[in-house]
Amino acid sequence: MNEIWTTVVGNAATRPDFWETAAGVAVARFRLAATVRRWDRKTEGWVDAYTSFYTVWTWRTLAANVAASVSLGEPLLVHGTLRVREREKDRVPEKARPGAAEGESGPKRWITAEIDAVAVGHDLTRGTSAFRRVSQAKPLVSAPTGTTSP
């Protein structure tokens, strides 16, 4: 199956949640809100149209850097693969009452749009950012056995 690569510009709608899997892999997840803006001829100005929300998944080093760098409301660019999923969750049945609307109990279904990110950055058209390179731990190199060091 072909993957859909996308770049989305928006704002961090939640703070990143960060954890490590049982295998020790770092994971961070946050929501991104992208609002469409349109030119309104009547007011001769830009107006907000609708907002789309995406769940952004990051892994390993990117996850750690996102957790350390991204705050709620910051303007971001996210690049990665897009997945659209249908989710289902059982609702807790409400008390039966006369005139209750259909669908108040039983399974609840919804659609989610998720991005497996390969790159996340601040949108520099809306502010400045200071980059700090993260140093990677390097394995110690020991002298080969049978040799002496001076």
N, CA and C atoms as an extended XYZ file, in Angstrom:
450
Properties=species:S:1:pos:R:3:atomname:S:1:resname:S:1:resid:I:1 pbc="F F F"
N         0.843       -1.186        0.000 N   MET     1
C         0.000        0.000        0.000 CA  MET     1
C         0.879        1.238        0.000 C   MET     1
N         0.497        2.233       -0.752 N   ASN     2
C         1.249        3.481       -0.818 CA  ASN     2
C         0.943        4.342        0.392 C   ASN     2
N         1.960        5.027        0.869 N   GLU     3
C         1.773        5.940        1.985 CA  GLU     3
C         1.524        7.345        1.451 C   GLU     3
N         0.754        8.099        2.197 N   ILE     4
C         0.466        9.482        1.831 CA  ILE     4
C         1.354       10.377        2.683 C   ILE     4
N         2.309       11.044        2.052 N   TRP     5
C         3.187       11.972        2.759 CA  TRP     5
C         2.543       13.347        2.736 C   TRP     5
N         2.593       14.032        3.876 N   THR     6
C         1.952       15.337        3.977 CA  THR     6
C         2.770       16.261        4.867 C   THR     6
N         2.586       17.533        4.671 N   THR     7
C         3.149       18.553        5.553 CA  THR     7
C         1.986       19.419        6.006 C   THR     7
N         1.834       19.566        7.305 N   VAL     8
C         0.719       20.332        7.868 CA  VAL     8
C         1.287       21.475        8.697 C   VAL     8
N         0.728       22.665        8.502 N   VAL     9
C         1.107       23.848        9.264 CA  VAL     9
C        -0.039       24.145       10.220 C   VAL     9
N         0.275       24.304       11.499 N   GLY    10
C        -0.778       24.579       12.472 CA  GLY    10
C        -0.199       24.964       13.818 C   GLY    10
N        -0.993       24.763       14.860 N   ASN    11
C        -0.585       25.085       16.227 CA  ASN    11
C        -0.712       23.852       17.103 C   ASN    11
N         0.184       23.734       18.065 N   ALA    12
C         0.097       22.637       19.030 CA  ALA    12
C        -1.166       22.846       19.860 C   ALA    12
N        -2.114       21.921       19.746 N   ALA    13
C        -3.383       22.033       20.460 CA  ALA    13
C        -3.307       21.407       21.856 C   ALA    13
N        -2.286       20.571       22.082 N   THR    14
C        -2.047       19.974       23.400 CA  THR    14
C        -0.543       19.964       23.662 C   THR    14
N        -0.186       19.806       24.920 N   ARG    15
C         1.217       19.593       25.253 CA  ARG    15
C         1.577       18.172       24.836 C   ARG    15
N         2.822       17.931       24.429 N   PRO    16
C         3.192       16.556       24.073 CA  PRO    16
C         3.166       15.638       25.295 C   PRO    16
N         2.571       14.460       25.112 N   ASP    17
C         2.660       13.377       26.102 CA  ASP    17
C         3.893       12.565       25.732 C   ASP    17
N         4.728       12.251       26.708 N   PHE    18
C         5.971       11.521       26.448 CA  PHE    18
C         6.039       10.296       27.339 C   PHE    18
N         6.441        9.148       26.763 N   TRP    19
C         6.657        7.932       27.542 CA  TRP    19
C         7.608        7.032       26.770 C   TRP    19
N         8.028        5.972       27.428 N   GLU    20
C         8.855        4.963       26.774 CA  GLU    20
C         8.097        3.646       26.759 C   GLU    20
N         8.221        2.913       25.652 N   THR    21
C         7.575        1.617       25.546 CA  THR    21
C         8.317        0.611       26.427 C   THR    21
N         7.770       -0.595       26.566 N   ALA    22
C         8.424       -1.644       27.349 CA  ALA    22
C         9.788       -1.989       26.773 C   ALA    22
N         9.966       -1.780       25.465 N   ALA    23
C        11.245       -2.062       24.809 CA  ALA    23
C        12.223       -0.889       24.923 C   ALA    23
N        11.805        0.193       25.601 N   GLY    24
C        12.689        1.337       25.790 CA  GLY    24
C        12.671        2.356       24.661 C   GLY    24
N        11.677        2.290       23.767 N   VAL    25
C        11.567        3.234       22.650 CA  VAL    25
C        10.788        4.464       23.112 C   VAL    25
N        11.356        5.653       22.903 N   ALA    26
C        10.707        6.903       23.287 CA  ALA    26
C         9.567        7.216       22.315 C   ALA    26
N         8.429        7.672       22.878 N   VAL    27
C         7.254        8.029       22.086 CA  VAL    27
C         6.708        9.346       22.616 C   VAL    27
N         6.334       10.239       21.710 N   ALA    28
C         5.632       11.467       22.105 CA  ALA    28
C         4.444       11.643       21.169 C   ALA    28
N         3.350       12.122       21.743 N   ARG    29
C         2.115       12.327       20.987 CA  ARG    29
C         1.536       13.677       21.373 C   ARG    29
N         1.048       14.422       20.376 N   PHE    30
C         0.348       15.675       20.655 CA  PHE    30
C        -0.677       15.915       19.557 C   PHE    30
N        -1.579       16.850       19.803 N   ARG    31
C        -2.600       17.202       18.814 CA  ARG    31
C        -2.177       18.496       18.134 C   ARG    31
N        -2.410       18.546       16.820 N   LEU    32
C        -2.090       19.717       16.008 CA  LEU    32
C        -3.382       20.256       15.415 C   LEU    32
N        -3.619       21.545       15.568 N   ALA    33
C        -4.805       22.193       15.009 CA  ALA    33
C        -4.388       23.027       13.811 C   ALA    33
N        -5.019       22.791       12.673 N   ALA    34
C        -4.730       23.544       11.448 CA  ALA    34
C        -6.010       24.237       10.995 C   ALA    34
N        -5.998       25.554       11.021 N   THR    35
C        -7.179       26.335       10.668 CA  THR    35
C        -7.033       26.913        9.269 C   THR    35
N        -8.032       26.689        8.445 N   VAL    36
C        -8.056       27.224        7.083 CA  VAL    36
C        -8.466       28.686        7.162 C   VAL    36
N        -7.747       29.535        6.425 N   ARG    37
C        -8.091       30.959        6.365 CA  ARG    37
C        -8.512       31.285        4.939 C   ARG    37
N        -9.532       32.098        4.837 N   ARG    38
C       -10.070       32.478        3.524 CA  ARG    38
C       -10.192       34.003        3.433 C   ARG    38
N       -10.086       34.498        2.203 N   TRP    39
C       -10.267       35.921        1.949 CA  TRP    39
C       -11.760       36.203        1.842 C   TRP    39
N       -12.261       37.128        2.651 N   ASP    40
C       -13.675       37.511        2.635 CA  ASP    40
C       -13.809       38.801        1.842 C   ASP    40
N       -14.492       38.728        0.706 N   ARG    41
C       -14.624       39.915       -0.154 CA  ARG    41
C       -15.449       41.017        0.505 C   ARG    41
N       -16.436       40.612        1.308 N   LYS    42
C       -17.300       41.605        1.940 CA  LYS    42
C       -16.524       42.468        2.930 C   LYS    42
N       -15.719       41.813        3.777 N   THR    43
C       -14.963       42.567        4.782 CA  THR    43
C       -13.576       42.959        4.290 C   THR    43
N       -13.210       42.435        3.114 N   GLU    44
C       -11.885       42.662        2.528 CA  GLU    44
C       -10.782       42.329        3.535 C   GLU    44
N       -10.924       41.140        4.128 N   GLY    45
C        -9.925       40.680        5.083 CA  GLY    45
C        -9.946       39.167        5.199 C   GLY    45
N        -8.943       38.645        5.845 N   TRP    46
C        -8.844       37.199        6.056 CA  TRP    46
C        -9.707       36.794        7.235 C   TRP    46
N       -10.419       35.666        7.091 N   VAL    47
C       -11.249       35.140        8.172 CA  VAL    47
C       -10.947       33.654        8.344 C   VAL    47
N       -11.141       33.161        9.564 N   ASP    48
C       -10.958       31.742        9.828 CA  ASP    48
C       -12.150       30.966        9.296 C   ASP    48
N       -11.869       29.837        8.658 N   ALA    49
C       -12.934       28.948        8.187 CA  ALA    49
C       -13.059       27.814        9.203 C   ALA    49
N       -12.671       26.613        8.853 N   TYR    50
C       -12.803       25.467        9.750 CA  TYR    50
C       -11.419       25.050       10.258 C   TYR    50
N       -11.414       24.272       11.326 N   THR    51
C       -10.167       23.769       11.912 CA  THR    51
C       -10.159       22.241       11.836 C   THR    51
N        -9.042       21.685       11.373 N   SER    52
C        -8.839       20.233       11.363 CA  SER    52
C        -7.844       19.892       12.455 C   SER    52
N        -8.080       18.778       13.135 N   PHE    53
C        -7.194       18.338       14.207 CA  PHE    53
C        -6.525       17.030       13.803 C   PHE    53
N        -5.235       16.931       14.069 N   TYR    54
C        -4.444       15.742       13.765 CA  TYR    54
C        -3.746       15.277       15.034 C   TYR    54
N        -3.677       13.969       15.232 N   THR    55
C        -2.849       13.408       16.297 CA  THR    55
C        -1.491       13.123       15.683 C   THR    55
N        -0.448       13.725       16.242 N   VAL    56
C         0.906       13.579       15.712 CA  VAL    56
C         1.665       12.607       16.606 C   VAL    56
N         2.247       11.564       15.985 N   TRP    57
C         3.040       10.567       16.683 CA  TRP    57
C         4.503       10.762       16.315 C   TRP    57
N         5.375       10.808       17.319 N   THR    58
C         6.810       10.897       17.080 CA  THR    58
C         7.504        9.785       17.849 C   THR    58
N         8.656        9.362       17.351 N   TRP    59
C         9.358        8.215       17.915 CA  TRP    59
C        10.831        8.531       18.122 C   TRP    59
N        11.447        7.842       19.069 N   ARG    60
C        12.877        7.848       19.348 CA  ARG    60
C        13.406        9.253       19.628 C   ARG    60
N        14.474        9.661       18.957 N   THR    61
C        15.098       10.958       19.227 CA  THR    61
C        14.138       12.104       18.941 C   THR    61
N        13.364       11.998       17.861 N   LEU    62
C        12.393       13.044       17.552 CA  LEU    62
C        11.398       13.205       18.692 C   LEU    62
N        10.966       12.110       19.295 N   ALA    63
C        10.013       12.177       20.408 CA  ALA    63
C        10.608       12.925       21.593 C   ALA    63
N        11.837       12.616       21.951 N   ALA    64
C        12.483       13.294       23.080 CA  ALA    64
C        12.651       14.778       22.787 C   ALA    64
N        13.041       15.118       21.559 N   ASN    65
C        13.234       16.523       21.206 CA  ASN    65
C        11.916       17.287       21.148 C   ASN    65
N        10.855       16.642       20.663 N   VAL    66
C         9.533       17.281       20.649 CA  VAL    66
C         9.066       17.543       22.081 C   VAL    66
N         9.226       16.562       22.960 N   ALA    67
C         8.791       16.729       24.349 CA  ALA    67
C         9.542       17.874       25.028 C   ALA    67
N        10.809       18.080       24.664 N   ALA    68
C        11.617       19.133       25.275 CA  ALA    68
C        11.419       20.497       24.614 C   ALA    68
N        10.849       20.528       23.407 N   SER    69
C        10.831       21.767       22.633 CA  SER    69
C         9.456       22.356       22.354 C   SER    69
N         8.408       21.546       22.353 N   VAL    70
C         7.088       22.007       21.918 CA  VAL    70
C         6.206       22.313       23.113 C   VAL    70
N         5.571       23.483       23.078 N   SER    71
C         4.630       23.899       24.120 CA  SER    71
C         3.264       24.156       23.499 C   SER    71
N         2.259       24.152       24.336 N   LEU    72
C         0.884       24.393       23.919 CA  LEU    72
C         0.769       25.717       23.165 C   LEU    72
N         0.111       25.691       22.008 N   GLY    73
C        -0.175       26.902       21.252 CA  GLY    73
C         0.912       27.337       20.285 C   GLY    73
N         2.068       26.694       20.303 N   GLU    74
C         3.155       27.130       19.427 CA  GLU    74
C         2.870       26.782       17.970 C   GLU    74
N         3.278       27.682       17.033 N   PRO    75
C         3.087       27.399       15.615 CA  PRO    75
C         4.120       26.377       15.136 C   PRO    75
N         3.646       25.327       14.451 N   LEU    76
C         4.504       24.220       14.052 CA  LEU    76
C         4.288       23.832       12.599 C   LEU    76
N         5.308       23.167       12.043 N   LEU    77
C         5.206       22.450       10.775 CA  LEU    77
C         5.474       20.996       11.095 C   LEU    77
N         4.639       20.110       10.584 N   VAL    78
C         4.795       18.669       10.816 CA  VAL    78
C         4.817       17.980        9.463 C   VAL    78
N         5.825       17.126        9.255 N   HIS    79
C         5.948       16.375        8.002 CA  HIS    79
C         5.982       14.895        8.339 C   HIS    79
N         5.161       14.106        7.638 N   GLY    80
C         5.135       12.671        7.893 CA  GLY    80
C         4.075       11.979        7.068 C   GLY    80
N         3.772       10.749        7.459 N   THR    81
C         2.774        9.968        6.727 CA  THR    81
C         1.413       10.101        7.398 C   THR    81
N         0.401       10.241        6.572 N   LEU    82
C        -0.973       10.440        7.042 CA  LEU    82
C        -1.698        9.108        7.102 C   LEU    82
N        -2.410        8.888        8.218 N   ARG    83
C        -3.282        7.714        8.368 CA  ARG    83
C        -4.643        8.206        8.820 C   ARG    83
N        -5.678        7.691        8.209 N   VAL    84
C        -7.044        7.989        8.646 CA  VAL    84
C        -7.608        6.687        9.172 C   VAL    84
N        -8.062        6.721       10.428 N   ARG    85
C        -8.552        5.502       11.085 CA  ARG    85
C        -9.964        5.702       11.599 C   ARG    85
N       -10.693        4.602       11.591 N   GLU    86
C       -12.012        4.595       12.214 CA  GLU    86
C       -11.861        3.934       13.569 C   GLU    86
N       -12.337        4.585       14.589 N   ARG    87
C       -12.243        4.074       15.954 CA  ARG    87
C       -13.642        3.767       16.464 C   ARG    87
N       -13.696        2.847       17.438 N   GLU    88
C       -14.967        2.493       18.048 CA  GLU    88
C       -14.753        2.272       19.531 C   GLU    88
N       -15.665        2.813       20.320 N   LYS    89
C       -15.602        2.655       21.761 CA  LYS    89
C       -17.020        2.438       22.265 C   LYS    89
N       -17.181        1.493       23.170 N   ASP    90
C       -18.504        1.260       23.742 CA  ASP    90
C       -18.864        2.403       24.675 C   ASP    90
N       -20.059        2.932       24.494 N   ARG    91
C       -20.553        3.970       25.390 CA  ARG    91
C       -21.166        3.322       26.625 C   ARG    91
N       -21.165        4.055       27.696 N   VAL    92
C       -21.860        3.598       28.896 CA  VAL    92
C       -23.340        3.888       28.669 C   VAL    92
N       -24.183        2.865       28.759 N   PRO    93
C       -25.611        3.096       28.490 CA  PRO    93
C       -26.212        4.075       29.494 C   PRO    93
N       -26.989        5.009       28.952 N   GLU    94
C       -27.680        5.956       29.821 CA  GLU    94
C       -28.984        5.320       30.299 C   GLU    94
N       -29.527        5.882       31.362 N   LYS    95
C       -30.808        5.368       31.865 CA  LYS    95
C       -31.870        5.544       30.788 C   LYS    95
N       -32.628        4.487       30.593 N   ALA    96
C       -33.701        4.567       29.602 CA  ALA    96
C       -34.725        5.581       30.082 C   ALA    96
N       -35.090        6.475       29.213 N   ARG    97
C       -36.085        7.473       29.563 CA  ARG    97
C       -36.988        7.697       28.361 C   ARG    97
N       -38.201        8.048       28.598 N   PRO    98
C       -39.116        8.279       27.474 CA  PRO    98
C       -38.583        9.407       26.595 C   PRO    98
N       -38.621        9.193       25.305 N   GLY    99
C       -38.207       10.241       24.367 CA  GLY    99
C       -36.700       10.355       24.208 C   GLY    99
N       -35.941        9.408       24.734 N   ALA   100
C       -34.484        9.474       24.594 CA  ALA   100
C       -34.112        9.331       23.126 C   ALA   100
N       -33.146       10.115       22.717 N   ALA   101
C       -32.720       10.095       21.317 CA  ALA   101
C       -32.031        8.776       20.988 C   ALA   101
N       -32.196        8.348       19.757 N   GLU   102
C       -31.572        7.103       19.327 CA  GLU   102
C       -30.052        7.287       19.289 C   GLU   102
N       -29.334        6.251       19.680 N   GLY   103
C       -27.869        6.305       19.627 CA  GLY   103
C       -27.217        6.792       20.904 C   GLY   103
N       -27.982        6.942       21.990 N   GLU   104
C       -27.374        7.404       23.240 CA  GLU   104
C       -26.662        6.285       23.976 C   GLU   104
N       -26.842        5.061       23.546 N   SER   105
C       -26.095        3.962       24.148 CA  SER   105
C       -25.566        3.101       23.007 C   SER   105
N       -24.675        2.181       23.333 N   GLY   106
C       -24.086        1.357       22.293 CA  GLY   106
C       -22.751        1.917       21.856 C   GLY   106
N       -22.201        1.373       20.779 N   PRO   107
C       -20.870        1.802       20.370 CA  PRO   107
C       -20.850        3.217       19.799 C   PRO   107
N       -19.745        3.907       20.065 N   LYS   108
C       -19.528        5.244       19.529 CA  LYS   108
C       -18.412        5.118       18.494 C   LYS   108
N       -18.625        5.622       17.302 N   ARG   109
C       -17.636        5.550       16.234 CA  ARG   109
C       -17.193        6.955       15.850 C   ARG   109
N       -15.915        7.070       15.515 N   TRP   110
C       -15.402        8.337       15.024 CA  TRP   110
C       -14.196        8.081       14.136 C   TRP   110
N       -13.828        9.090       13.393 N   ILE   111
C       -12.699        9.026       12.467 CA  ILE   111
C       -11.580        9.898       13.031 C   ILE   111
N       -10.338        9.391       12.979 N   THR   112
C        -9.198       10.196       13.414 CA  THR   112
C        -8.195       10.307       12.268 C   THR   112
N        -7.553       11.439       12.207 N   ALA   113
C        -6.460       11.651       11.258 CA  ALA   113
C        -5.185       11.709       12.074 C   ALA   113
N        -4.222       10.846       11.738 N   GLU   114
C        -2.971       10.758       12.490 CA  GLU   114
C        -1.800       10.943       11.542 C   GLU   114
N        -0.734       11.544       12.052 N   ILE   115
C         0.483       11.730       11.278 CA  ILE   115
C         1.625       11.073       12.028 C   ILE   115
N         2.310       10.126       11.374 N   ASP   116
C         3.554        9.579       11.904 CA  ASP   116
C         4.656       10.510       11.423 C   ASP   116
N         5.122       11.370       12.301 N   ALA   117
C         6.030       12.446       11.910 CA  ALA   117
C         7.461       11.955       11.739 C   ALA   117
N         8.119       12.497       10.723 N   VAL   118
C         9.555       12.310       10.552 CA  VAL   118
C        10.287       13.621       10.804 C   VAL   118
N         9.540       14.742       10.823 N   ALA   119
C        10.126       16.050       11.115 CA  ALA   119
C         9.068       16.950       11.736 C   ALA   119
N         9.470       17.677       12.763 N   VAL   120
C         8.606       18.661       13.430 CA  VAL   120
C         9.458       19.893       13.683 C   VAL   120
N         8.930       21.059       13.364 N   GLY   121
C         9.691       22.284       13.603 CA  GLY   121
C         8.778       23.458       13.868 C   GLY   121
N         9.351       24.515       14.421 N   HIS   122
C         8.591       25.736       14.639 CA  HIS   122
C         8.402       26.474       13.316 C   HIS   122
N         7.252       27.123       13.154 N   ASP   123
C         6.937       27.896       11.962 CA  ASP   123
C         7.574       29.275       12.121 C   ASP   123
N         8.681       29.500       11.443 N   LEU   124
C         9.443       30.731       11.617 CA  LEU   124
C         8.836       31.928       10.902 C   LEU   124
N         7.715       31.740       10.178 N   THR   125
C         7.011       32.902        9.627 CA  THR   125
C         6.243       33.625       10.732 C   THR   125
N         6.078       32.973       11.874 N   ARG   126
C         5.294       33.560       12.967 CA  ARG   126
C         6.098       33.773       14.234 C   ARG   126
N         7.415       33.649       14.169 N   GLY   127
C         8.233       33.885       15.359 CA  GLY   127
C         9.653       33.399       15.138 C   GLY   127
N        10.451       33.481       16.187 N   THR   128
C        11.838       33.047       16.112 CA  THR   128
C        12.035       31.828       17.001 C   THR   128
N        13.125       31.125       16.767 N   SER   129
C        13.430       29.932       17.532 CA  SER   129
C        14.934       29.839       17.692 C   SER   129
N        15.400       29.262       18.780 N   ALA   130
C        16.830       29.065       19.006 CA  ALA   130
C        17.115       27.562       18.980 C   ALA   130
N        17.947       27.133       18.047 N   PHE   131
C        18.245       25.715       17.869 CA  PHE   131
C        19.427       25.319       18.744 C   PHE   131
N        19.294       24.185       19.417 N   ARG   132
C        20.394       23.608       20.196 CA  ARG   132
C        20.568       22.174       19.744 C   ARG   132
N        21.766       21.845       19.274 N   ARG   133
C        22.045       20.474       18.850 CA  ARG   133
C        22.172       19.595       20.085 C   ARG   133
N        21.545       18.423       20.037 N   VAL   134
C        21.622       17.466       21.130 CA  VAL   134
C        22.784       16.534       20.838 C   VAL   134
N        23.708       16.421       21.785 N   SER   135
C        24.853       15.539       21.552 CA  SER   135
C        24.445       14.100       21.840 C   SER   135
N        24.859       13.217       20.970 N   GLN   136
C        24.578       11.801       21.131 CA  GLN   136
C        25.698       11.157       21.932 C   GLN   136
N        25.350       10.273       22.842 N   ALA   137
C        26.359        9.563       23.617 CA  ALA   137
C        27.120        8.625       22.683 C   ALA   137
N        28.445        8.662       22.753 N   LYS   138
C        29.274        7.803       21.907 CA  LYS   138
C        29.843        6.688       22.758 C   LYS   138
N        29.906        5.480       22.210 N   PRO   139
C        30.480        4.374       22.984 CA  PRO   139
C        31.970        4.614       23.227 C   PRO   139
N        32.434        4.168       24.379 N   LEU   140
C        33.839        4.311       24.697 CA  LEU   140
C        34.643        3.336       23.853 C   LEU   140
N        35.756        3.814       23.331 N   VAL   141
C        36.625        2.971       22.534 CA  VAL   141
C        37.765        2.538       23.442 C   VAL   141
N        37.904        1.238       23.619 N   SER   142
C        38.977        0.743       24.482 CA  SER   142
C        40.091        0.197       23.626 C   SER   142
N        41.277        0.151       24.184 N   ALA   143
C        42.427       -0.364       23.461 CA  ALA   143
C        42.242       -1.857       23.221 C   ALA   143
N        42.694       -2.353       22.067 N   PRO   144
C        42.572       -3.785       21.790 CA  PRO   144
C        43.294       -4.594       22.860 C   PRO   144
N        42.776       -5.786       23.143 N   THR   145
C        43.394       -6.619       24.164 CA  THR   145
C        44.790       -7.032       23.755 C   THR   145
N        45.654       -7.143       24.713 N   GLY   146
C        47.031       -7.548       24.445 CA  GLY   146
C        47.961       -6.372       24.148 C   GLY   146
N        47.429       -5.142       24.157 N   THR   147
C        48.292       -3.975       23.935 CA  THR   147
C        48.322       -3.145       25.203 C   THR   147
N        49.329       -2.375       25.353 N   THR   148
C        49.443       -1.493       26.510 CA  THR   148
C        49.378       -0.072       26.030 C   THR   148
N        48.820        0.738       26.825 N   SER   149
C        48.752        2.145       26.467 CA  SER   149
C        49.825        2.905       27.224 C   SER   149
N        50.428        3.934       26.660 N   PRO   150
C        51.523        4.670       27.305 CA  PRO   150
C        51.108        5.418       28.519 C   PRO   150
